Amino acid sequence: MQKFKWRFQLLMALLVLFASAVLTSFYIYEEEKSASVRAETSAKYITTVYRSIVDDLGHTYKYRAYGNLLISGFKEAFSAQDREKLYSLIQHRYKTMQDENSHLKIMQFHAPGGMSILRVHEKEKYGDNIADKRPLVQRVHTTKEIHSGFEGGIAGVAYRVIVPYFDDKRYIGAVEFGVDVDYISKQIEKTAGVKSLFLLHESRIAAASLRSEYKFHIGQYHPIEMEPELYGILKRYSKDNLNNEKRIINYENHHYEIIPIHLKGDDGKEMGIFLCINDITDGYHQLSRTILGSLLITAVLIILFLGINESVARIFMKRVRFQEEYIETILNSQSNIIIVTDDRNIVYVNNAFLEYFHYRTLEDFSKDHDCICDLFQSTESDGYLLPVIDGMRWTEYIMAHSGREHKVKMTVDGKASTFIVTVKRIEHDKELRYVVVFSDITELNELATMDRLTQVTNRFEFDKILEHSLSVSRRYKRPLSVLLLDIDHFKQINDRFGHLIGDAVLKALSELLRKQIRESDVVARWGGEEFMILLPDTPLPSAIKMAEALRQRIEVNSFETIKSLTCSIGVAEFNPVEEADDLFNRADEKLYAAKKGGRNRIVA
């Protein structure tokens, strides 16, 4: 009997050791996977923010370029390469555009062969053939299409948008806008809330390649406007990392996760890299403490088991209860929702599950729902799970498509949440179990679709909503209109009261717009102090009435500190034969006419 007891105790000790190792490994695996999901989501979000910023620049300066054609005598002066006449026509518009964006530092007109006709920002420099030194310029004059991207020039590195001009079908040249790199970096840090560093590919530096500030490099990439404290981190990251891959480094007693986002130009070639730098020191310390704690608990349990002299039955029952409590403690310490299911019924849930769904026990939940999938919401996107997909239950579908990211949307008490779902399949003695982890990404998802300052839809998300709305309008022959709204003299507000008050005005106006529009309408921050409002099922006369009502409401509203405010509004109705850009262009032309006509008015 004694021999049996010792064998039983040894067996139980080994089981404890095995269970502890499995649970610790599972915890580490889930932590690493969650960290990986957070890193990938962060990278996708930063990429989305970057694309939204450069798309905004591209849209803005394309419309500003086409707006030049509305100036009387502009096309004739440009065709004749009359730089004095061209300068007199364009200088006031250039100053207005700089008032809109103080980071605009370049405006230049090219002849068809690439010769500089006029640098508006440096009038006395002209006549040089910039196409010989700048591939982006050469590509525009060769293809006669709009191109944009980072490139260096005699004025330094800038994000450039180059738009060709035609007189009827005859190509007469192009206009180039250049925005300071610092503008994009600040917008990313302000919007995404992360530390980032931009490195430009050496092929894009072009005429600026000999400048001393671009001498430091990582392979073929050169950092632009690098903060001194990042120099050591960047050197450690670049060591033996020729392909600039994601890595975790230790520098001055801190752990940093550095995620590279590789960017390509519109020619498909390498343009640059954004390095996202996250300090994960606390996470490393927490993981170390978890592993050490698990080892200590395991050692204590083994010692306790070896020292027990109670009956075998009592020992067995105590160990079973302790194992259950140990497993529950680990699972209940997770902030993510964790369930165990046999693919038909839920057999276990952690505390995070009960707290989220507001149930006291799993039994209470099971009285109302047969499966958690009962709460999955259908969406217009194919990326969200449903109870049955392509003839497979949702758990089987995830296992069959393990290389994809699976998301699900659920609503509790009127609050919608978005989760990333991962599944581990466990089979023992022909019994099948699925361990399912729901990681809440609602805040990250909102960051990717909402403007950080004003909490209205951002430009990137609005473009997707508009494309869907235009498709519906065409298919069912339903009217649709847009309003493009711009705050009058907003630069004077920033100059007089400061940018904090300016930001407060933008937030207050956004709140006012949200309250005034219908539930089916969508308001988005279009860029700076411009807002775009989508009006589905709205013909032009109704859109004009709504625009006038908004204008009057804004005019009489009392804004804190600045008191009064006015806006100019351009109104356009969608024509089914046109594309989204044509609709934007018409709305922008109407807005420009409203501002030129004296502001605080609408033009349709």
LUMDOKOL-800731 format. One record per residue (C-alpha): y, x, z. Coordinates in steps of 0.25 Angstrom, whole numbers, plus 5000, padded with zeros to 4 digits. Example, Ala and Ser with C-alpha at 12.3 -4.5 7.8 and 13.67 -1.06 7.14 Angstrom:
2
498250495031;499650555029;
//
This chain:
604
500050005000;501050115004;500750184991;501050054983;502350044990;502750184987;502350154972;503150024972;504350094979;504350204969;504150104957;505350024963;506250144964;505950184950;506250044945;507650054953;507850184946;507550134932;508350004935;509550084940;509450174928;509350054918;510549984925;511450104925;511150134911;511449994907;512749994915;513150134908;512750074895;513549954896;514750024901;514650124890;514450004880;515649934886;516450054885;516050074871;516449924868;517749944875;518050074867;517650014854;518449884856;519649964860;519450054847;519349924839;520549864846;521449994844;520949994829;521349844828;522749874835;522949994825;522649914813;523549804818;524649894820;524549964806;524249834799;525549784806;526349904800;525649884786;526049734786;527449754791;527849864782;527149804770;528049674772;529249764775;529049834762;528849714754;530149654761;530949774754;530649704741;531549584745;532749674746;533649654734;533649774725;532549844733;531549844722;532549894712;533050014720;531650054724;531150054709;532450134705;532150224717;533650204721;533450264735;534950234739;534850094735;533450084741;533950144755;535150044755;534249924753;533149974763;533850044775;534149914783;532749864781;532149994786;533049984798;532549844801;531149894799;531350004809;531949904819;530649824818;529849954820;530550074825;529350164822;529550144807;530050284803;529750284788;530150204776;530050274762;530050224748;529150294737;529250304722;527950264715;527650414714;527750434729;529150504729;530050464741;531150374736;531750344750;531450374764;532250264771;532050344785;532550474778;533350434766;533650584762;532250614760;531650574747;531150614734;529850684739;528450644733;527850594746;526550544739;526150694737;526150714752;525650574757;524350514753;524750374758;525950374749;525150424737;524150314739;525150204739;525750254726;524450274720;523850134724;525150064725;524649984737;525049984752;524550094760;524750124775;524250234785;524650354793;525250474785;526150584788;527450614781;528750694782;529150604793;527850614801;526550534802;526750374801;526050254798;526450224784;526450094776;526750114761;526949994752;527149994737;528149924729;528049854715;529149804705;528349694699;527049774696;527749914695;527550004706;528950054711;528550134724;528250114739;528850104753;528250174765;528450134779;528050234791;527850194805;527750304816;526350334821;526850314836;527150164833;525650134830;525150224842;526150144851;525650014846;524250044848;524450094863;525349974866;524349874859;523049934863;523449994876;522650124873;522950274872;522850314857;523050434849;523250434834;522750544825;523050554810;522150614799;522750734793;522750674779;523750574784;524750674790;525150724776;526550774775;526650784791;525450874791;526250994795;526950934806;526651004820;526350884827;525050854819;524450994821;523450954832;522250884826;520850834828;520150864815;520950794804;521750704814;523050734820;523650664832;524950594830;525950594842;524950634852;525250624867;525150764874;524150714885;523150674874;523050814868;521950864878;521150734876;521250744861;520850884861;519650854870;519250734861;519350814848;518450924853;517150924845;517450784839;517750814825;517450664821;518450614831;517350524838;517450434850;517250514863;517450524878;518150654883;518450704897;519850764898;520550804911;519550724920;519750594911;518750534901;519350474888;518650394878;519250424865;519050324853;519450364839;519850254829;519750314815;520850254806;520750254790;521950234781;522050124770;521450234761;520150234769;520350384774;520550434788;521950414793;521850434808;521150414822;521650334834;521050394847;520950294858;520950364872;520350294884;520250354898;518850314903;518850404915;518650284925;517550234916;516750364917;516950374932;516450224934;515250254926;514950384934;515050304947;514150194941;513050294938;513150374951;513150244959;511850194951;511150324954;511550314969;511050174969;509750214962;509450324972;509750234984;508850134978;507650234976;507850284990;507850144996;506550104988;505850234992;506150215007;505750065008;504550035016;504549885015;503449805009;503249814994;503649664991;504949684999;505349814992;505049744979;505949624981;507049704987;507049794975;507049684965;508249614972;508949744973;508749774958;509249634955;510549654963;510649794957;510649744943;511549624946;512549724953;512649804940;512749694931;513749614940;514649744940;514849724925;516149654920;515449624907;514649494907;513149524907;511949424905;510449434903;509849334894;508449304888;509249264875;509049114880;509549114895;510349204903;509549264914;510649344921;512149364921;513149454929;514349414937;515249434925;514549324918;514749224929;516149264932;516549244917;515849114915;516249064929;514849024934;514249054948;512849084943;512049104930;511348974933;512648894933;512948954919;511648924914;511848774917;512948774907;512548864897;511148904891;511749044885;513049124886;513049104871;513448964873;514849014876;514949104864;516149054856;516149054840;517349124834;517849154819;517349294820;515849334817;515949434828;515649334840;514349294845;513749154844;512449104851;511749114838;512149204827;511349214813;510149144820;510049244831;510449214846;511649294850;510849404858;509949424847;511149434837;511749544846;510449624846;510249614831;511749654829;511849764840;512849844831;513849744831;514949704842;514649564847;515749474853;515749344859;516849244864;516749154876;517749064883;517749034898;518748944904;519648944891;519649094891;518949164879;518349304880;517749394870;516449484874;515749594867;514249564869;513149664870;511649634872;510449724877;509049664875;507949684886;506549654883;505349664894;504049604894;504449514882;505649464890;506949474883;508249494889;509649514884;510749584892;512049544887;513449604890;514749534887;515949624887;517249554888;518249604877;519249494877;520449574881;520149684870;519949564860;521249504864;521949644862;521349654848;521949524844;523249504852;524549574852;524549654865;526049624869;526249484864;524849424866;524849354853;523949384841;524049524835;524249564821;522849604818;522249474824;523249384817;522849444803;521449394806;521849264810;522849244798;521749284788;520849174794;521949074794;522349104780;520849084776;520848944783;522148914776;521648944762;520248874764;520748744770;522148744763;522848734776;524348784778;524648914786;525948974789;526449104797;527749134804;528249274805;529149284817;530049404820;530949424833;532449444829;533049574833;531849614841;532249764841;533549734848;532749664859;531949794861;533249884860;534049804870;532949754880;531849854878;530449844872;529849784885;530849664883;530449664868;528949654872;529249544882;530049464870;528849484861;527849424872;528849314875;528949274860;527449284858;527249184870;528349094864;527649094850;526249064856;526748944864;527548884851;526448894841;525248804839;523848844845;523348864830;524448964827;524349114829;525549204833;525349354831;526249474834;526549524820;527149654823;528349694833;529149574835;528549494823;527549374826;526749304815;526249154818;525149094810;525248944808;523948884803;524048744796;525548754795;526348734782;527648804780;528548694784;527848684798;527848834799;529348834797;529548724808;528648804818;529448934814;530748864817;530248804830;529848944834;531149004830;531948904838;531048914850;531149064850;532649054849;532848964861;531849044870;532349124881;531649264881;531749344894;532849454894;533249444879;533449284881;533549244866;532649284854;532649244839;531549264828;531449254813;530249194807;529649194793;528749084789;527649084778;526548984774;525249034769;524949024754;523449024751;523549114739;524149224748;523649324758;524049354772;524949464768;525749374759;525949274770;526349384779;527349444768;527949304766;528149284781;528749424782;529749394771;530149264777;530349334791;531149444784;532049334778;532249264791;532749404797;533549434786;534249294786;534749314800;533549304809;533149184819;532649104807;531449064799;531149084785;530049024777;
//
